[in-house]
C-alpha cells in the first residue's frame, strides 16, 4: 500500500512538472524518452532483459488514461489495449467484491422447518402462497418463492418431449412476431453501474430499440416500449425474464392495454 501511494505521488509530480514546460521543451523530452524506450523495447524483443510487469499504481494510471486520452491505444508498447481493458474489469470485480456481501443470506433452520410444515399441512399451496404465509406469520428472513421451492417436493412433472417440441414449433411458427427485452450492465470508470436496455426481434436478431439509464424502473421501461412501438407497430409476443421490473403490475397493465402477449 505504501509503494502504491509513493508511485501515485511520483506520477503527480511528473504531471505537474510537464505542465510547467514549454511546448518545445515537451517535444525534446518526448524525443529523449522515446529514444530510450525504443532501446528498452529492442532489448526486450531480443530476450536480453525480461518484460517488465505493471504495478497496481501503473495499471490504475493506464485505466485513467484510457478514459481521458484519445490516443492511448497508439501509445501502448509493452502491453495490448485488451490488457488495459482487462485491468479495468479486474478492478471493478475487486471493488464489487468489497462492496457486496458474498453469497446469499443463509436461511435459518427454523424457517426451513416451518416451510416444510406448511407444505405438509397444505400440499397444494404454491411457493408464492407459502411465502405470503411466512410474511403473515412475521418471519423476518422469509425467502423468495424460488428458494422456497427448493425445500418442498416437486409437484409439477417435467415437460415431455412432445411439450418441448411444441415450444420449439411455436418459436419457429411465430418468430416474426416475437420480440425479447432485457437489461445488461456496463461498469463506468468510477465503478458505477449503467443499465443498457435492449429490445430484439426474434426473427432476424434485429435490435428494435436500445437505451441506457442509471436508474431503471417499470415506468422507464414503459416509456421505452412506447418509443419502440410507434403508430401501433407492436409485436404479437414480448418475451422477458422474471425481473421485478418486468413483472411489475404497472408494466403488465400497460402490455395488456397494448394487446401484447407476454
Backbone bond lengths (Angstrom), bond angles and torsions (degrees), N, CA, C in turn:
res aa  C-N    CA-C-N  psi(-1)  N-CA   C-N-CA  omega(-1)  CA-C   N-CA-C  phi
1 X - - - 1.461 - - 1.528 110.66 -
2 X 1.356 116.41 -40.24 1.457 120.33 179.39 1.520 110.91 -64.12
3 X 1.347 115.59 -41.35 1.455 119.30 177.79 1.525 112.35 -64.60
4 X 1.336 116.45 -36.23 1.475 121.36 178.36 1.522 110.04 -61.68
5 X 1.338 117.44 -45.05 1.464 121.48 -179.17 1.528 110.57 -67.05
6 X 1.345 116.98 -40.65 1.463 120.29 179.06 1.526 111.52 -62.45
7 X 1.327 116.57 -39.64 1.470 119.73 178.61 1.523 111.40 -64.74
8 X 1.330 117.24 -39.69 1.455 119.84 179.33 1.523 111.37 -68.20
9 X 1.325 117.85 -36.55 1.466 120.62 175.26 1.521 110.13 -62.49
10 X 1.336 116.01 -39.25 1.455 120.05 177.74 1.526 111.22 -65.71
11 X 1.324 117.35 -39.86 1.466 120.28 177.83 1.522 111.52 -62.36
12 X 1.341 117.83 -43.94 1.458 121.16 178.99 1.529 111.25 -64.78
13 X 1.330 116.63 -36.99 1.467 119.86 178.16 1.515 110.28 -63.87
14 X 1.340 116.78 -43.45 1.457 119.79 177.28 1.523 110.99 -62.31
15 X 1.327 116.80 -41.43 1.462 120.53 -177.17 1.522 110.99 -62.27
16 X 1.336 117.28 -47.49 1.459 120.01 -177.63 1.517 111.74 -72.58
17 X 1.327 117.70 -29.56 1.466 119.49 175.90 1.524 111.27 -68.43
18 X 1.352 116.51 -36.27 1.466 120.00 177.21 1.517 110.71 -67.65
19 X 1.334 117.32 -35.68 1.456 120.96 179.89 1.525 111.99 -63.02
20 X 1.332 115.78 -27.51 1.465 119.87 -178.46 1.524 112.85 -82.63
21 X 1.315 118.35 -12.03 1.453 121.24 -178.93 1.518 111.53 -81.12
22 X 1.309 116.20 154.27 1.457 121.30 173.93 1.521 109.77 -79.31
23 X 1.343 115.57 170.60 1.464 119.39 -177.55 1.530 111.48 -64.43
24 X 1.317 117.35 -40.45 1.467 119.88 179.76 1.523 111.34 -67.17
25 X 1.367 116.86 -37.80 1.466 120.08 178.17 1.522 110.74 -66.55
26 X 1.349 116.40 -37.52 1.464 119.93 177.46 1.522 111.10 -63.01
27 X 1.344 116.29 -42.37 1.468 119.63 179.98 1.524 111.19 -62.78
28 X 1.347 116.55 -41.56 1.464 119.74 178.95 1.518 111.83 -67.01
29 X 1.335 117.00 -38.07 1.464 119.89 179.28 1.523 110.80 -68.31
30 X 1.333 116.92 -38.97 1.469 120.24 177.42 1.522 109.91 -62.43
31 X 1.368 116.73 -41.30 1.457 120.49 178.42 1.526 111.04 -62.72
32 X 1.341 116.56 -42.18 1.457 120.06 -179.93 1.521 111.86 -65.69
33 X 1.322 116.62 -41.75 1.462 120.28 -179.03 1.515 111.61 -69.38
34 X 1.349 116.46 -38.98 1.463 119.20 -179.33 1.536 111.33 -69.05
35 X 1.316 117.13 -33.24 1.467 118.61 177.81 1.524 110.84 -66.10
36 X 1.341 116.94 -39.98 1.463 119.89 176.93 1.525 111.31 -69.73
37 X 1.335 116.22 -36.24 1.456 120.41 -179.79 1.522 111.09 -66.82
38 X 1.345 116.71 -36.96 1.475 119.11 178.61 1.521 111.11 -64.73
39 X 1.350 115.92 -34.83 1.462 119.48 177.70 1.528 111.06 -66.81
40 X 1.336 116.37 -43.61 1.469 120.50 177.98 1.523 110.59 -63.21
41 X 1.334 116.15 -40.46 1.453 119.93 -179.93 1.532 111.30 -64.44
42 X 1.317 116.51 -38.58 1.463 120.41 178.97 1.527 110.94 -66.25
43 X 1.331 117.24 -40.53 1.465 120.31 179.97 1.530 110.90 -68.94
44 X 1.337 116.99 -32.99 1.475 119.81 177.44 1.524 110.28 -69.01
45 X 1.346 116.84 -43.75 1.468 120.16 -179.15 1.529 111.71 -65.78
46 X 1.338 117.58 -29.62 1.462 121.00 178.37 1.526 112.75 -84.48
47 X 1.318 116.39 -4.37 1.450 120.19 178.45 1.517 114.55 78.16
48 X 1.325 118.11 14.96 1.461 121.12 -179.73 1.524 112.00 -76.98
49 X 1.334 116.24 -31.45 1.461 120.79 175.39 1.526 108.26 -131.15
50 X 1.341 118.51 147.99 1.475 119.74 -179.75 1.532 111.36 -71.09
51 X 1.295 114.08 155.57 1.453 119.64 178.29 1.522 110.32 -69.33
52 X 1.347 118.34 126.27 1.474 119.57 -176.79 1.522 111.71 -67.84
53 X 1.317 114.27 151.33 1.463 121.09 177.87 1.517 109.52 -102.27
54 X 1.319 115.98 137.56 1.455 121.59 -179.53 1.525 109.97 -77.36
55 X 1.327 116.65 128.09 1.451 121.49 176.99 1.533 109.81 -79.61
56 X 1.338 117.79 163.26 1.477 119.85 -177.60 1.518 113.83 -55.08
57 X 1.342 117.77 -40.05 1.464 119.65 -179.20 1.519 110.94 -64.42
58 X 1.332 117.40 -40.23 1.462 121.10 179.39 1.527 111.00 -69.79
59 X 1.324 116.47 -33.96 1.462 119.12 176.28 1.520 110.92 -64.62
60 X 1.338 116.98 -44.39 1.474 120.69 177.44 1.517 110.96 -61.68
61 X 1.339 116.81 -38.69 1.460 119.96 178.45 1.516 111.48 -61.37
62 X 1.340 116.80 -43.04 1.455 119.72 -179.26 1.527 112.07 -71.14
63 X 1.313 116.75 -30.22 1.468 118.76 174.43 1.524 109.75 -64.14
64 X 1.333 117.54 -41.83 1.469 120.83 176.93 1.526 111.06 -65.21
65 X 1.329 116.67 -42.13 1.465 119.54 179.04 1.523 111.68 -62.49
66 X 1.327 116.46 -36.38 1.468 119.57 -179.25 1.522 112.22 -65.56
67 X 1.341 116.95 -20.74 1.461 120.49 -179.19 1.527 112.89 -94.21
68 X 1.340 117.51 -25.71 1.464 120.33 -173.53 1.530 113.44 -118.24
69 X 1.333 118.44 -11.69 1.458 121.74 -179.43 1.523 108.17 -111.19
70 X 1.335 116.69 114.89 1.463 120.59 -173.23 1.524 112.64 -67.97
71 X 1.338 117.92 -29.47 1.453 119.81 -177.89 1.508 114.51 -102.09
72 X 1.339 116.69 31.65 1.466 120.32 -175.45 1.516 112.67 -67.88
73 X 1.327 117.38 -32.46 1.465 119.68 -178.05 1.531 111.84 -66.59
74 X 1.347 116.37 -38.48 1.463 119.48 179.85 1.519 111.89 -72.15
75 X 1.331 117.74 -20.55 1.466 121.21 -178.80 1.517 112.88 -86.86
76 X 1.311 117.87 -8.02 1.464 120.43 -179.80 1.523 110.56 -77.00
77 X 1.326 116.12 135.53 1.465 121.68 179.25 1.525 111.23 -127.23
78 X 1.325 116.79 -45.34 1.458 121.07 -173.56 1.525 113.13 -83.92
79 X 1.320 118.07 -24.08 1.464 121.60 179.76 1.522 109.30 -133.95
80 X 1.329 115.62 169.82 1.457 121.40 178.74 1.529 110.43 -94.22
81 X 1.338 117.98 158.53 1.474 119.97 177.55 1.529 112.60 -58.97
82 X 1.353 116.82 -33.84 1.465 119.18 178.95 1.528 111.04 -62.68
83 X 1.330 116.94 -30.27 1.464 120.35 179.09 1.521 110.84 -67.32
84 X 1.327 117.23 -41.07 1.466 120.75 178.65 1.525 110.65 -64.80
85 X 1.330 116.15 -40.70 1.469 119.82 177.15 1.520 109.91 -63.35
86 X 1.330 117.00 -38.50 1.459 120.33 177.03 1.515 112.54 -64.36
87 X 1.340 117.54 -34.44 1.467 120.50 176.03 1.517 111.07 -62.09
88 X 1.329 115.78 -41.69 1.472 119.18 178.89 1.528 111.03 -63.26
89 X 1.307 116.31 -42.37 1.470 119.76 179.67 1.525 111.36 -66.00
90 X 1.337 116.50 -39.12 1.464 119.92 178.30 1.521 111.06 -64.47
91 X 1.338 116.49 -41.78 1.462 119.83 178.02 1.523 111.31 -64.34
92 X 1.349 116.49 -36.74 1.462 119.32 178.58 1.525 110.84 -66.90
93 X 1.337 117.32 -40.58 1.465 120.10 177.78 1.522 111.17 -62.83
94 X 1.327 116.73 -40.78 1.461 120.46 178.74 1.520 111.14 -65.23
95 X 1.349 116.28 -42.53 1.464 120.45 178.04 1.526 110.80 -63.05
96 X 1.321 117.25 -42.94 1.462 120.91 -178.21 1.530 111.06 -68.74
97 X 1.333 116.45 -32.30 1.462 120.28 177.28 1.518 110.82 -66.23
98 X 1.345 117.27 -39.71 1.462 120.71 177.75 1.523 111.36 -69.70
99 X 1.333 117.10 -34.06 1.456 121.39 -176.63 1.519 112.00 -78.65
100 X 1.318 117.42 -35.63 1.454 121.72 -174.35 1.520 110.67 -96.00
101 X 1.298 114.86 150.55 1.460 120.52 173.34 1.526 108.77 -81.96
102 X 1.322 118.60 132.47 1.469 119.92 -176.92 1.521 111.91 -67.38
103 X 1.342 115.64 128.08 1.469 120.20 175.37 1.520 113.31 75.59
104 X 1.297 114.85 174.20 1.458 121.20 177.29 1.524 110.26 -85.72
105 X 1.335 116.89 152.89 1.477 117.99 177.88 1.526 111.11 -63.44
106 X 1.322 115.40 141.12 1.457 120.70 -177.50 1.523 110.55 -73.64
107 X 1.336 115.30 145.33 1.460 121.70 177.43 1.525 107.91 -93.80
108 X 1.301 115.64 133.38 1.461 119.24 -177.83 1.534 110.55 -67.67
109 X 1.323 115.24 152.30 1.465 120.43 178.71 1.524 111.17 -62.87
110 X 1.333 116.74 -30.35 1.456 120.53 178.09 1.523 111.11 -64.81
111 X 1.339 116.88 -40.36 1.468 120.60 178.97 1.524 110.43 -68.39
112 X 1.335 117.47 -40.02 1.469 120.18 178.75 1.528 110.45 -62.54
113 X 1.345 116.12 -42.28 1.469 119.80 178.77 1.523 110.53 -64.43
114 X 1.334 117.19 -36.80 1.470 120.61 178.55 1.521 111.19 -67.00
115 X 1.335 117.29 -38.35 1.469 120.96 177.49 1.523 110.40 -61.93
116 X 1.325 116.54 -45.78 1.460 120.05 -179.43 1.526 111.53 -66.24
117 X 1.343 116.73 -34.97 1.473 119.15 179.65 1.525 110.78 -69.53
118 X 1.345 117.50 -41.15 1.470 120.23 178.22 1.518 110.22 -64.01
119 X 1.336 117.08 -40.11 1.459 119.43 179.26 1.525 111.60 -67.97
120 X 1.341 117.30 -35.71 1.455 120.53 179.51 1.520 110.91 -67.37
121 X 1.343 116.86 -38.94 1.465 120.33 179.39 1.521 112.06 -76.32
122 X 1.355 116.97 -30.00 1.476 121.18 -179.98 1.525 108.69 -133.07
123 X 1.318 118.52 78.08 1.473 120.95 -173.33 1.522 114.16 -66.06
124 X 1.339 118.27 -15.97 1.461 120.77 -178.67 1.522 112.98 -89.81
125 X 1.324 116.90 -4.42 1.459 119.21 -179.92 1.525 110.50 -71.36
126 X 1.310 115.54 137.25 1.464 120.96 177.37 1.527 109.53 -80.63
127 X 1.336 118.18 163.29 1.467 120.02 176.78 1.527 113.17 -57.29
128 X 1.339 117.12 -32.52 1.466 119.97 178.21 1.532 110.82 -65.04
129 X 1.338 117.09 -42.54 1.458 120.64 178.96 1.532 111.37 -68.08
130 X 1.330 116.71 -37.44 1.461 119.41 177.13 1.530 110.31 -64.19
131 X 1.318 116.53 -38.09 1.470 120.06 177.00 1.528 110.68 -61.95
132 X 1.338 116.54 -41.84 1.467 119.77 178.37 1.529 111.06 -63.12
133 X 1.326 117.19 -40.30 1.461 119.75 178.57 1.527 111.47 -65.52
134 X 1.312 117.33 -38.32 1.468 120.28 177.52 1.522 111.08 -62.69
135 X 1.325 116.16 -41.30 1.469 120.00 178.39 1.528 110.49 -65.60
136 X 1.334 116.62 -41.02 1.464 119.93 179.04 1.527 112.33 -66.06
137 X 1.343 116.03 -29.29 1.465 120.25 178.01 1.526 112.62 -80.73
138 X 1.325 116.44 -1.73 1.460 120.14 177.11 1.512 114.67 81.74
139 X 1.335 117.88 25.38 1.464 121.02 178.74 1.527 108.56 -75.41
140 X 1.319 116.59 121.56 1.465 120.75 -175.33 1.528 112.33 -75.81
141 X 1.324 118.06 -32.38 1.462 121.16 -179.12 1.518 111.65 -105.91
142 X 1.335 115.98 42.47 1.468 120.26 -179.37 1.526 109.58 -62.99
143 X 1.327 118.65 118.82 1.472 120.63 -178.15 1.520 111.61 -75.08
144 X 1.312 115.50 167.34 1.460 121.80 178.39 1.534 109.65 -71.01
145 X 1.341 117.17 158.59 1.477 119.52 179.60 1.527 113.74 -56.06
146 X 1.342 118.10 -36.71 1.468 119.86 179.18 1.525 111.29 -63.89
147 X 1.336 116.44 -34.84 1.460 119.99 177.59 1.521 110.97 -73.68
148 X 1.322 116.93 -37.55 1.467 120.78 178.38 1.519 110.63 -61.47
149 X 1.340 116.54 -36.29 1.467 119.88 -178.82 1.520 112.56 -62.37
150 X 1.342 118.07 -21.72 1.464 120.56 179.37 1.525 112.05 -72.47
151 X 1.336 117.85 -22.80 1.464 121.03 -174.44 1.519 112.93 -102.53
152 X 1.342 117.35 4.45 1.462 119.93 177.28 1.522 108.27 -122.65
153 X 1.330 118.46 151.66 1.474 120.69 179.33 1.519 111.58 -62.44
154 X 1.301 115.86 146.11 1.457 120.25 179.50 1.520 109.95 -73.50
155 X 1.327 114.88 125.77 1.469 120.69 -179.64 1.530 110.12 -93.79
156 X 1.322 115.22 -40.50 1.456 118.80 -177.86 1.524 110.36 -75.20
157 X 1.313 115.50 140.26 1.452 120.98 177.13 1.522 110.34 -80.46
158 X 1.297 115.01 153.30 1.464 119.63 177.70 1.523 109.54 -67.44
159 X 1.339 117.80 145.46 1.469 119.29 -179.91 1.516 111.94 -63.11
160 X 1.301 115.48 140.92 1.465 120.58 179.09 1.520 110.37 -77.53
161 X 1.327 116.14 170.67 1.464 120.58 177.49 1.524 111.29 -62.13
162 X 1.313 116.30 -32.88 1.464 119.90 179.39 1.523 110.55 -67.80
163 X 1.336 116.77 -39.57 1.455 119.81 178.78 1.521 111.62 -67.26
164 X 1.324 116.78 -40.53 1.461 119.46 177.63 1.525 110.62 -63.71
165 X 1.311 115.21 -41.14 1.454 119.11 178.29 1.519 111.10 -64.29
166 X 1.331 117.50 -35.79 1.458 120.64 179.73 1.523 110.51 -64.41
167 X 1.349 117.42 -39.70 1.462 120.15 178.61 1.529 110.68 -66.57
168 X 1.340 117.56 -38.71 1.461 120.31 177.77 1.525 110.71 -65.71
169 X 1.335 116.05 -40.03 1.468 119.87 178.04 1.523 110.26 -65.80
170 X 1.352 116.91 -37.91 1.468 120.47 178.41 1.533 110.47 -61.71
171 X 1.339 117.35 -45.56 1.460 120.03 179.27 1.524 111.61 -62.63
172 X 1.332 115.60 -36.94 1.466 119.16 -179.55 1.525 111.26 -70.33
173 X 1.312 117.36 -40.38 1.461 120.71 -176.36 1.523 112.48 -75.75
174 X 1.340 117.53 -30.54 1.467 120.78 -174.40 1.523 112.08 -114.01
175 X 1.336 118.00 20.70 1.468 120.11 -175.75 1.524 112.33 -61.46
176 X 1.324 118.16 -32.41 1.462 120.54 -178.67 1.524 112.47 -69.70
177 X 1.317 116.90 -22.04 1.464 119.66 -178.63 1.514 114.10 -107.20
178 X 1.340 117.66 13.67 1.464 121.50 -177.38 1.519 109.90 -109.14
179 X 1.333 115.58 126.84 1.458 122.68 170.17 1.527 108.61 -114.83
180 X 1.318 116.09 156.64 1.465 121.96 176.45 1.524 108.32 -131.26
181 X 1.338 116.37 142.01 1.469 120.30 179.04 1.528 109.20 -130.78
182 X 1.330 114.58 145.73 1.462 119.31 -178.72 1.524 108.94 -166.52
183 X 1.364 115.05 167.72 1.459 122.81 176.56 1.524 109.41 -108.76
184 X 1.326 116.12 151.40 1.461 120.90 162.19 1.521 108.02 -137.59
185 X 1.335 115.79 154.52 1.456 122.06 -168.39 1.518 110.14 -104.12
186 X 1.349 115.87 138.76 1.460 122.58 177.15 1.529 108.14 -125.07
187 X 1.353 119.29 119.66 1.470 120.60 177.54 1.519 111.26 -80.02
188 X 1.340 117.35 141.74 1.456 122.55 177.85 1.524 109.92 -92.41
189 X 1.333 116.41 -179.31 1.458 121.30 -179.21 1.521 111.24 -62.72
190 X 1.338 117.60 -36.67 1.466 122.30 -179.65 1.521 111.88 -90.00
191 X 1.348 117.54 17.64 1.460 123.64 176.67 1.519 112.78 65.54
192 X 1.318 117.97 26.02 1.460 121.38 169.47 1.526 108.77 -87.95
193 X 1.323 116.11 160.22 1.462 120.73 -175.13 1.522 110.22 -107.81
194 X 1.319 115.37 130.92 1.456 122.54 171.56 1.527 108.07 -110.70
195 X 1.322 116.42 135.15 1.463 121.89 -177.08 1.525 108.80 -104.52
196 X 1.324 115.24 114.09 1.471 121.24 177.41 1.528 109.01 -92.65
197 X 1.326 115.53 128.28 1.465 122.30 -177.32 1.525 108.58 -107.18
198 X 1.331 116.10 131.19 1.462 121.64 -177.98 1.521 110.55 -128.02
199 X 1.315 115.35 140.31 1.470 122.42 168.70 1.521 106.51 -121.36
200 X 1.338 116.55 119.76 1.461 122.13 -173.36 1.519 109.30 -121.84
201 X 1.313 115.86 138.44 1.462 121.34 175.35 1.521 109.38 -78.53
202 X 1.339 116.66 134.99 1.465 121.31 -176.88 1.525 111.67 -74.93
203 X 1.304 117.13 -19.55 1.459 120.41 -174.52 1.525 111.51 -72.92
204 X 1.334 117.26 -59.44 1.463 122.14 -176.15 1.531 112.63 -113.18
205 X 1.317 117.87 10.49 1.466 122.52 -175.96 1.533 110.14 57.70
206 X 1.323 116.51 33.83 1.456 121.64 179.84 1.529 109.88 -82.20
207 X 1.327 116.50 135.42 1.464 120.83 177.39 1.523 108.85 -78.52
208 X 1.314 116.27 111.82 1.456 121.40 -178.78 1.527 110.91 -78.93
209 X 1.330 115.84 -41.17 1.470 119.61 -176.25 1.523 108.65 -158.27
210 X 1.339 116.00 146.93 1.459 120.64 173.62 1.524 109.12 -146.54
211 X 1.326 115.74 151.61 1.463 122.36 178.81 1.521 108.10 -157.79
212 X 1.335 115.62 162.41 1.461 121.79 -177.93 1.521 108.53 -130.39
213 X 1.334 116.10 138.80 1.456 121.77 177.82 1.526 109.33 -149.13
214 X 1.328 114.74 156.75 1.464 119.98 175.52 1.515 111.90 -95.04
215 X 1.339 117.09 -15.38 1.466 121.97 -177.65 1.527 109.42 -134.10
216 X 1.318 118.12 81.79 1.471 119.91 -179.65 1.520 111.77 -71.50
217 X 1.316 115.86 146.55 1.467 122.09 177.58 1.516 108.14 -153.60
218 X 1.326 115.78 168.25 1.467 119.62 179.61 1.525 111.05 -66.39
219 X 1.353 117.20 -36.25 1.467 119.83 177.91 1.529 110.79 -63.83
220 X 1.334 116.47 -39.40 1.466 120.20 178.61 1.526 110.84 -66.21
221 X 1.336 117.61 -40.10 1.462 121.14 178.48 1.527 110.54 -65.08
222 X 1.325 117.02 -38.69 1.469 120.59 177.75 1.527 110.43 -59.48
223 X 1.336 116.57 -43.11 1.461 119.96 178.78 1.514 111.51 -64.44
224 X 1.334 117.34 -37.18 1.471 120.28 178.61 1.525 111.16 -66.77
225 X 1.330 116.29 -37.66 1.470 119.19 177.94 1.524 110.07 -66.44
226 X 1.345 116.94 -38.15 1.475 120.03 175.90 1.529 110.88 -59.46
227 X 1.336 116.52 -43.81 1.457 119.60 -179.13 1.531 111.52 -69.91
228 X 1.317 117.26 -27.15 1.468 120.50 -178.96 1.526 112.47 -83.25
229 X 1.323 117.14 -13.62 1.475 120.76 -177.57 1.524 110.55 -125.55
230 X 1.334 117.92 66.08 1.471 118.68 178.58 1.521 111.79 -73.55
231 X 1.298 115.10 149.69 1.473 122.04 176.22 1.527 112.38 55.78
232 X 1.328 116.66 33.13 1.459 120.31 175.72 1.509 115.41 73.90
233 X 1.322 118.21 18.01 1.468 121.22 178.74 1.519 108.61 -81.69
234 X 1.293 116.89 80.11 1.463 122.16 -176.50 1.526 110.75 -106.98
235 X 1.323 117.45 153.02 1.471 119.67 175.77 1.525 110.70 -79.03
236 X 1.310 115.62 166.57 1.464 119.62 175.66 1.526 110.86 -76.57
237 X 1.330 116.29 -35.64 1.465 121.71 -178.47 1.525 108.98 -136.75
238 X 1.333 116.19 140.62 1.456 122.61 177.74 1.527 108.24 -124.01
239 X 1.333 117.40 111.46 1.464 123.34 -175.67 1.521 109.95 -93.87
240 X 1.320 116.32 139.34 1.464 121.86 176.22 1.522 108.28 -155.85
241 X 1.327 115.97 169.50 1.457 120.46 178.78 1.529 109.71 -89.73
242 X 1.330 116.51 -169.87 1.463 121.28 -176.33 1.525 112.47 -93.62
243 X 1.312 117.19 32.59 1.457 120.31 174.19 1.523 109.69 -60.81
244 X 1.340 115.74 143.77 1.468 119.83 -176.81 1.524 111.96 -61.27
245 X 1.331 117.61 -27.19 1.470 120.32 177.74 1.524 110.39 -69.47
246 X 1.336 117.11 -42.21 1.458 120.84 -177.82 1.532 112.26 -74.52
247 X 1.328 117.63 -25.43 1.464 120.48 -179.73 1.525 112.95 -96.36
248 X 1.328 117.20 8.17 1.465 120.45 179.08 1.523 110.47 -64.35
249 X 1.328 115.51 149.17 1.472 119.98 -176.52 1.526 111.74 -63.80
250 X 1.341 117.25 -38.33 1.468 119.94 -178.15 1.533 110.94 -63.86
251 X 1.348 116.80 -39.63 1.462 119.71 179.20 1.522 111.04 -70.22
252 X 1.321 117.73 -38.21 1.469 120.32 178.61 1.524 110.91 -64.02
253 X 1.334 117.04 -41.89 1.467 120.10 177.81 1.523 111.05 -64.83
254 X 1.327 116.80 -38.10 1.472 119.74 179.34 1.523 110.66 -64.12
255 X 1.339 117.55 -44.20 1.460 120.54 -179.52 1.525 111.31 -66.50
256 X 1.335 116.97 -34.92 1.470 119.68 177.16 1.524 111.22 -65.68
257 X 1.328 116.84 -37.53 1.467 120.15 179.67 1.524 112.48 -71.66
258 X 1.337 116.94 -24.14 1.459 119.98 178.86 1.536 112.02 -94.09
259 X 1.315 117.23 5.02 1.480 122.56 177.59 1.521 112.01 62.54
260 X 1.330 117.40 33.89 1.452 121.80 175.56 1.523 108.23 -100.14
261 X 1.309 117.20 124.38 1.464 120.90 177.87 1.525 109.05 -80.35
262 X 1.324 116.41 134.53 1.465 121.08 -179.51 1.513 110.16 -98.67
